[in-house]
Amino acid sequence: MRVGSIVDAEFTSVWDGETCITTSCLVNKETKQVFAIEQSETSTESLNTLEREFVVVDGEEYPVFTFEEVLEIPEHKDDYWYLP
């Protein structure tokens, strides 16, 4: 789907250094907001540490952070973000 600056993307969480959970999402390329993140059927109960999260937009990988992290950490102000 492409509607103006809104595009389909993939959201990935990397747990414990090796477990990746990937789902679909939408991204507003102008605001860098990630939303409509599909819920995974994979349980994270047995996983311990969330190492990183990223989105793949138009074939390119970008780090993604929570909105709070973007507000609190100046280095992330131009990164992709989502509301948990």
C-alpha positions in Angstrom: 0.0 0.0 0.0 1.2 3.5 -0.8 -0.9 6.5 0.1 1.2 9.6 -0.1 3.9 9.2 2.5 2.3 6.1 4.1 3.9 2.8 3.0 3.9 -0.9 3.9 7.0 -2.0 5.9 8.2 -4.8 8.2 8.8 -4.4 11.9 11.4 -6.7 13.5 12.3 -7.2 17.2 15.5 -9.1 18.0 15.5 -11.0 21.3 18.4 -12.6 23.1 20.8 -11.9 20.2 19.2 -14.4 17.9 15.4 -14.7 18.0 13.8 -12.3 15.4 10.1 -11.7 15.3 9.0 -9.9 12.2 5.5 -8.6 11.4 4.0 -6.1 8.9 3.4 -2.5 9.7 2.7 0.9 8.1 5.2 3.8 8.1 4.6 7.5 7.6 7.9 8.4 5.8 7.4 12.1 6.5 6.8 11.9 10.3 8.8 8.6 10.7 5.9 7.1 12.7 5.5 3.3 12.6 2.0 2.2 13.3 -0.6 -0.6 12.6 2.1 -3.1 13.8 0.7 -6.6 13.4 0.7 -8.6 16.6 2.9 -11.7 16.4 1.6 -15.1 17.3 5.1 -15.9 18.7 5.2 -15.8 22.5 7.9 -13.7 24.0 7.4 -15.2 27.5 10.5 -17.4 27.3 12.6 -14.5 25.8 14.7 -12.4 28.2 16.3 -9.4 26.5 15.0 -7.2 23.8 18.2 -6.3 22.0 17.0 -4.0 19.2 14.1 -3.2 16.9 14.1 -2.0 13.3 11.9 -1.4 10.4 12.5 -2.3 6.7 11.1 0.5 4.5 11.5 0.2 0.7 14.2 -2.4 1.2 16.3 -0.4 3.6 16.7 -1.2 7.4 16.3 1.6 9.9 16.4 1.5 13.7 13.1 2.2 15.5 12.5 3.4 19.0 9.5 4.1 21.3 8.2 7.7 21.2 9.5 8.2 24.7 13.0 7.2 23.7 12.9 9.7 20.8 11.8 12.5 23.1 14.4 11.6 25.9 17.5 10.8 23.8 18.6 13.6 21.5 20.5 11.2 19.2 17.2 9.5 18.3 15.2 12.6 17.4 15.3 11.9 13.6 14.7 8.1 13.9 11.6 6.0 13.2 9.4 5.7 16.2 6.2 4.0 17.5 3.7 4.3 20.4 3.9 1.1 22.5 
